[in-house]
Amino acid sequence: MSDYVFAPPAVVSIPVIGSSQQFPVRRVFCVGRNYAEHAKEMGFTGREDPFFFCKPADALVIVPDGTTGKIHYPSKTANLHYEMELVVALGSGGKDIPVDRAASCIFGYALGLDMTRRDLQGEAKKQGRPWEVGKAFDESGPIGPIHPVTKTGILNAGQISLEVNGAVKQNSDLDQLIWNIPESISYLSGLFELRAGDLIFTGTPEGVGAVVAGDKMVGRFAGLGQLNVEVV
């Protein structure tokens, strides 16, 4: 007999490529403005300290390998943007992790989209308010399966791209990050105690833009296949 008032929600989990196991998600962190050219298109230059925002785990839309995920065009917006990202899945964590140990925390990598209600985010910025309505809404985080680091090795470079309806919109390389992945993990661990199950969306390249219902997005990262998502 349960002591819960109602049945607790199921653990959000992501399939692991080449395994029957699932990766249980704890927290979802996102790095803001972490590619130099994207920072410029958003009106910023220079190497500012990294900053982070969060999405709830249940905002993720799990897209198994070889399938097309579907997300609903969200309410209260007329400017839904895509942001293609490499996602890091942590298999361990800690506080104040040194940069030279940060890569040892990585369990694997996935392809993800940080969908953004840009008009709501922009209004929140103007008013000095939090970004949740622009970034943390339902179905705002489509994500593909996790590729274990034992198969991929540590990723420091690699082409990342996104097509919308067959047209290339984003195309860059992981080596263009302002704060590389170990640096981001290390800095974030000074703000939060990181643990196994945490995800880090590492930032998006330049070329972000709007999509509407019916649009089909295909995100890629070299060696990690592709992420197919349709807006419905």
N, C-alpha and C positions, 0 to 999 in steps of 0.2 A: 504493500500500500504506500503510495507516494505522499510526501509532505508538501509537495508543490501545490500552489493554488490552481495552476493549470499546467499542462504539459510544456516543458521548456522546449524552445526551438532546437531543431537539429543543428549539429555542428556544421558550419560551412567548410567544405573541403574541396580540394582540387585534385584531379587525377594526375598521377606521375607517369610520364612516358616510360614504356618498357617494364611496367610493374602493375600489379593488381592493387597496390597500396594507394591510399589517398593522403594528401597533405592537409592537415587541419589548420585552418586559418585562425590566428589570434587577433592581431591588429593589422590595419592597412594604413601605412604612412605614404605620403607623396612628397617628392621634392619639387619645389616651385622654381620656374625659370632657370633650368640647369643646363641648357645649351646656349652658347653665346649668341647665335643668330636668332634664336627664339626670344631671348631676353631683349635683343635690339628691337624686334618687331613688336614687343610689348612695351617699348619705351625705356628700357634700362640698358646700361652698359657697365663694364667693369666686373670685378670678381667680388661681389658682395657676399657676406656670410650666407651660407645656405639657410633656407627656411622651409618649413614643412607644414602640411595640413593633413587631415585624416579623412578617410571614408569609413563608414561602418562595414563590417564584414558582409552583412547581408545586402549591401549594394552591389556586390560582385555578381556578374552573370557568367557562370561557368560554361565555356565552350569546348566540349571534347574535341580531340584531334579529328580532323576530317569532316566536321560538321559546320553549319552556319548558325551562329547565335542570333537571336532576335531581341532587340530592345525596343520598347515603346517610346515614341516621341513624348517627352515629358511635358507636364502641365506648366503653366505660368511662364513660358518662355517663347520667344520668337527668334532665338539665335543660339541653337544647339551646336556646339563645336566638338570636333574630334581632337584628341591629342594622343598620338601613338607613342608607346613607351616600352622599354625593357623593364620587367619586374624582377626583383630579387627576392627569393624565398629563403628565409633564415632557418637553419637547423640548430642553431645555438645563439646565445646572445651574451648580455652582461651590461655593466655600467662602465662608462669611460674606457671604451675599448680602444687600444692604440691602433693607429692606422695600419701598422705592419702586421697586426693580428686580425684585422677586420675581415679579410677574405676567407679566413678559416671558419667564419660563422655561416658562410653561404651553403645552403643545401642545393639550390638550383635556380633556374631562370625560367621565366614565362613571358609571353607577349601579352600586353594589356593596353586598353584604351581608357584614358581619363576623360570621360565625357563631361562637358562643362556647359551649364546654362550661362553663356557669356554675358548676356544682358543683366541677369541677376547678380552675377559676380561683380560686374562693373559698377552697378548701383551700390552694392555693399562696400566696395572700395571707396567710392565717393563719400559715403556716410561713415566710414571708419568702423564698419560692422564686420562680423565674422563672415566667412565664405561658405558656410555649410549649404545654404540654399543653392549656390552655384556649383558646388563640387560634390556634395555628399548625398544627393538625391537617389531615389530608387533606380536600380539598373544603370548606375553611372560608372560601373567598373567592369566591362566585359574583359574576360581573361581566359587564356588558353591553358593547356596542360603544362605541368612543370617538367623541365628537362634537368635531370640531376647533374650537378657539377662533376660528378665522377665520369660522366659521358662527355660533357662539353669542355671541361677545363675551366679555368678562371677567364672570364671575358673582360678584356680591356679595350677591345676594338671590334668593329663589325658593322656592316651596313644595316641601317634601320630605315624603313620606308612605309608609306601608306598610300594606297590608291583608293579613290572614290569613284565608283562607276567606271573603272578601268583607267582613269586619269591619275597620274602620279601627283600627289599633293605635298607629301613630305618625303625627304630623301637626305639622309645625313649619315654620320658614323659615330659610334659610341665614343671614339677618341675625341670627340668635340664637346664632351661634357665639361662644364666649368669646374664642378666638383666631381671627381671620379667616384666610382662605387665604394672603394674602401674608405675614402675621405667622408663620404656621405654617411656610411654606417658608423664611423667613429664619432662624427659630430652629433648624429642623432642619439647615440648612446650616452652622450653627455646631458641630454635633455630628458630621455626616458630610459628606463631599464629595458633593453631589448631581450626578447625570448624566442625560443623555437616557435615557429608558426607565424611569425611576423612577416608581412610583405612590405616591400619598398618599391613604389613606382618611382623610377629614377630620373624622370624628366622627359620632355618632348622636344623634338627639333622644330625648326622654323617651318612655316607653311600651314599652321592651324587655320581652320575655316569651318564654315557651317555645313550641316547636312539637314535634310528634310526626310519625311516619311517616304519610303521607297528606295532611298539611297543604300548602296552596298559598299562596305568598306573592307579592304583586304590589307592587313598589316603584316609586315615581314621583318625578321631579323636573320642575318646570315647564319645558316646552319640550324635554325630553330623552327623552320617551317613557316606557316602563316596562320593568321587569325582572321576568320571570316565573320563579319557582323552586318546584319541588315537592320535598318530602322523601319519600324512598322507603325 
